[in-house]
């Protein structure tokens, strides 16, 4: 289960406890919308909660949430600081740290190998919802494959604790792995960064490949015309200043939701 899908599952599970009188999907969505507006001072309308529920719980797929501010607010409802905090630390109450146990009895005659190897138990504790990789199943790696994966995981963990550059562990088949799973806004675009980067001037958010590639601030507003910008740009107006962007979303500099550019806005501020 992905983190976004898990987030929605847990939000509605908590809502069932917080609002017992609202037993239906619509009732819970309405109660959540009112709660977020009154307590968190952040508006998510009832229809949005219904869409999140339909996607994650009814259809078992990822909710279409690209706004990191919404992800942060949903995470705060669950007691986390933000979505990154939720992704790193949240464990479902009914799970026991997602422990997968593999027990191997070598032979009926335990003296066939040394007594220490006659029964082998491997406990693999991984991040939320660990599953055996599909390529292991499909290629029949079996127990040998599990030993290989286990040794690599253990080796990476040990290296991460001892290496001077512990934020960059080894990848599966050797070499340095790319752990840039976060991004930050710099001037006019998002750039990748290590989630463990403590730079106070960077506001880390979960990596979004769509925003990384397509979400840009338009630095040459004087090139905008109604012909090339209408229906293709969005804008943010704050303290009398208007900034244009290449796709819908949130202004990273002030957190305001973007609006579709109109003829009036383009003609007045696109210069």
Secondary structure in CASP SS format (residue, H / E / C, confidence):
PFRMAT SS
TARGET T0000
AUTHOR 0000-0000-0000
METHOD secondary structure of the structure
MODEL  1
X C 1.00
X C 1.00
X H 1.00
X H 1.00
X H 1.00
X H 1.00
X H 1.00
X H 1.00
X H 1.00
X H 1.00
X H 1.00
X H 1.00
X H 1.00
X H 1.00
X H 1.00
X H 1.00
X H 1.00
X H 1.00
X C 1.00
X C 1.00
X C 1.00
X C 1.00
X C 1.00
X C 1.00
X H 1.00
X H 1.00
X H 1.00
X H 1.00
X H 1.00
X H 1.00
X H 1.00
X H 1.00
X H 1.00
X H 1.00
X H 1.00
X H 1.00
X H 1.00
X H 1.00
X H 1.00
X C 1.00
X C 1.00
X C 1.00
X C 1.00
X C 1.00
X C 1.00
X H 1.00
X H 1.00
X H 1.00
X H 1.00
X H 1.00
X H 1.00
X H 1.00
X H 1.00
X H 1.00
X H 1.00
X H 1.00
X H 1.00
X H 1.00
X C 1.00
X C 1.00
X C 1.00
X C 1.00
X C 1.00
X C 1.00
X C 1.00
X C 1.00
X C 1.00
X H 1.00
X H 1.00
X H 1.00
X H 1.00
X H 1.00
X H 1.00
X H 1.00
X H 1.00
X H 1.00
X H 1.00
X C 1.00
X C 1.00
X C 1.00
X C 1.00
X C 1.00
X H 1.00
X H 1.00
X H 1.00
X H 1.00
X H 1.00
X H 1.00
X H 1.00
X C 1.00
X C 1.00
X C 1.00
X C 1.00
X C 1.00
X C 1.00
X C 1.00
X C 1.00
X C 1.00
X E 1.00
X E 1.00
X E 1.00
X E 1.00
X E 1.00
X E 1.00
X E 1.00
X C 1.00
X C 1.00
X C 1.00
X C 1.00
X C 1.00
X C 1.00
X C 1.00
X C 1.00
X C 1.00
X H 1.00
X H 1.00
X H 1.00
X C 1.00
X E 1.00
X E 1.00
X E 1.00
X E 1.00
X E 1.00
X E 1.00
X E 1.00
X C 1.00
X C 1.00
X C 1.00
X C 1.00
X C 1.00
X C 1.00
X C 1.00
X C 1.00
X H 1.00
X H 1.00
X H 1.00
X H 1.00
X H 1.00
X C 1.00
X C 1.00
X C 1.00
X H 1.00
X H 1.00
X H 1.00
X H 1.00
X H 1.00
X H 1.00
X H 1.00
X H 1.00
X H 1.00
X H 1.00
X H 1.00
X H 1.00
X H 1.00
X H 1.00
X H 1.00
X H 1.00
X H 1.00
X H 1.00
X H 1.00
X H 1.00
X H 1.00
X C 1.00
X C 1.00
X C 1.00
X C 1.00
X C 1.00
X C 1.00
X C 1.00
X E 1.00
X C 1.00
X C 1.00
X C 1.00
X C 1.00
X C 1.00
X E 1.00
X C 1.00
X C 1.00
X C 1.00
X C 1.00
X C 1.00
X E 1.00
X E 1.00
X E 1.00
X E 1.00
X E 1.00
X C 1.00
X C 1.00
X E 1.00
X E 1.00
X E 1.00
X E 1.00
X E 1.00
X C 1.00
X C 1.00
X C 1.00
X C 1.00
X C 1.00
X C 1.00
X C 1.00
X C 1.00
X C 1.00
X C 1.00
X C 1.00
X E 1.00
X E 1.00
X C 1.00
X C 1.00
X H 1.00
X H 1.00
X H 1.00
X H 1.00
X H 1.00
X H 1.00
X C 1.00
X E 1.00
X E 1.00
X C 1.00
X C 1.00
X C 1.00
X H 1.00
X H 1.00
X H 1.00
X C 1.00
X C 1.00
X H 1.00
X H 1.00
X H 1.00
X H 1.00
X C 1.00
X C 1.00
X C 1.00
X C 1.00
X E 1.00
X E 1.00
X E 1.00
X E 1.00
X E 1.00
X C 1.00
X C 1.00
X E 1.00
X E 1.00
X E 1.00
X E 1.00
X E 1.00
X C 1.00
X C 1.00
X C 1.00
X C 1.00
X E 1.00
X C 1.00
X C 1.00
X C 1.00
X C 1.00
X C 1.00
X C 1.00
X E 1.00
X C 1.00
X E 1.00
X E 1.00
X C 1.00
X C 1.00
X H 1.00
X H 1.00
X H 1.00
X H 1.00
X H 1.00
X H 1.00
X H 1.00
X C 1.00
X C 1.00
END
